[in-house]
Amino acid sequence: MNLINPADADILIESLSGLAGVQNVEDQRGYLDQIFAVLNAASYTAIGLAALMLVAAVLLIATTIRLSAFSRRRELGIMRLVGASNRFIQTPFILEGVIAAFVGSLLASAAIVAIVQFFVQGYLSTTLQNTTTLVGVSDAVIVVPILIAVGALLAASSASVAISRYLKV
């Protein structure tokens, strides 16, 4: 018998336990439920850590841009005296943050592809011997442009807010 819906397991257990030659029927979903609960908790923990790292990245970028603006305060004062607009003053700082985020995104992308290629496809696929479907390099390559775009957008927005707050002071 094939079970299509796991919720119908009780019906299958009742029908099979009454057959001749069947001593007992075990429902092993309890073991799997524990494993899935641990995996769900690990997933939620990873999502929480990712959100925390995102906040830390925004704060780090903002602090770095403000420190950069502070170290160039004399040049900023001269630019203001000659009539430069705030947008003209902000643009180099925003571009600095975006370029730094782009380089960091490229390094992170290379690390993701390398980990998938050498660890997941290399080590894990030989260790698990194809008992499960693993993430492939094509899946990792899909993440690369998303990572670069989110990194650049995050850096541009946090740098823009940080430098605009600094220039208003």
N, C-alpha and C positions, 0 to 999 in steps of 0.2 A: 504494500500500500504506500502511496505517496501522499504526503501531507502538504497541501498547498497553503493553508492558512494556519499559522502556529497557534492561534486562539482556539482552533478545533482539536487541540491535542487531547483534551479530556474525552471527547467522543471516540477518538482512535484508541485511547488507553482502555476504555470500557469494552470496546468491540474486540480488541485483541486479547485482553486478559481472560475472556470467557472461552477462548478456543482451546481445543484439546492439544496437549503437548506444550503449552505455554505456561511456564511456572510463574513468572512475574514480568511486569512491564514497568520499566523505570523511566521516569520523566527527568531528564538531565538538564532541563532549562534552568533549574536553580543554580547549577554550577556556572552556566553561561551568563545568567543574570548578574552574578557577582563580578564576573570578568568585565561585563559591559558597564557595570556601575563604576568600577575602577577606571575604565577607559574614558567614560563620560566625565568623571572627576578630573582626570588628567587633561582632557580637552578644555574644560572650563578653566583650569589652572593656567594652561598655556594661553588661552584667550586673555585672561586677566593679566598675565605677565606681558603679553604683547601690547595691551592697552597701556600698562605702566611704562613700558619702554617707549611707546609713542609719546606719552606726556614728557618723559625724560628727554627725548630727542628734541621736542619743541622747546623746552626750557633751555637745553644746552645750546641750541642754535640761537635763540634769543639772547642769551647771556653772551655768547661769543660775538654776536653782531654789536651788542651794546659796548662791549669792551673794545672792539675794533673802532667804533665811533668815538669812544672816549679817548683812545690813543691818538686819534686824528682830529682832536677837537680844535687844534689851531688851524688846520686846513679847512675844517668846516666853518669856523668863524670867518676866515678870509672869503670863502665861497658865499657866505651870507652877506658879507659887506659889499661884494661886487654885484649882488642882486640875483644870485642863483636861486631858482625855485626849489621848493622842498623835494619835488619829484626828481629834479636833476641831481640833487644831493643824495637821495635815497637809492637811485639806480645802481651805483657801483656796489653798495652794500648788499643789495638784493641779489645782484649777479654773483657776488662773491659767495653768498650762501648757496645759491643754486649750483654753482660750479663745484663747490665742496660736496654738496649732496649728490651730484651726478657722479663724481669720482667714488664716493662711498657706495652709491648704488651699484656701480660697475663692479667694485670689489666684492660686495655682498652677492651679486648675481653670479660672479665667477665662483664664489665659495659654494653657492647653492648647486650649481651645475656640477662642480667637482665632487661634492658630497654625494649627490645622487649617482653620478657615474661610478665613482670608486668604492663608496661604502654601500649604498643601497643595491646598485646593480652588480657590483663586484662581490663584496663580502656577504651581504645578506641573502642574495639570490643563491649563492652556493651553500650557505648555512641552512637556509630554510628549504632548499631544493624544490622550488616552485610549488610550495603548499599554499601560497597566497599570492594575490596580485600586488605587485610592488609599484611604486612610483617610478616612472621612466624619465629619461632625459628629455623627451618631448614635453612632458608635463612641467619639468623644471624650466624649460625654455619659454613656456607660456607665462611663467611668473616674472621673467626678466623685464619685459616692457612695463608691466604693472608696477614693479618695484621702482623702476627708474622714474616713472611718471609721478607716483605717490611721493617719492623722495624729493623730487624737484618742486612739486606743489607745496609740500610741507615746509620745505626750506624757504620758498618764496614768500609764503604767507606769514611764517613766524619772523622772518627777517624784516618784512614790510611793517609788521606791527611793532617790532622792537625798535627799528630805526625811527619810525614815525613818533613813537612815544619819547624817544631820546631827543628828537629835534624840537618837540613841543616844550621840553623842559627849559 
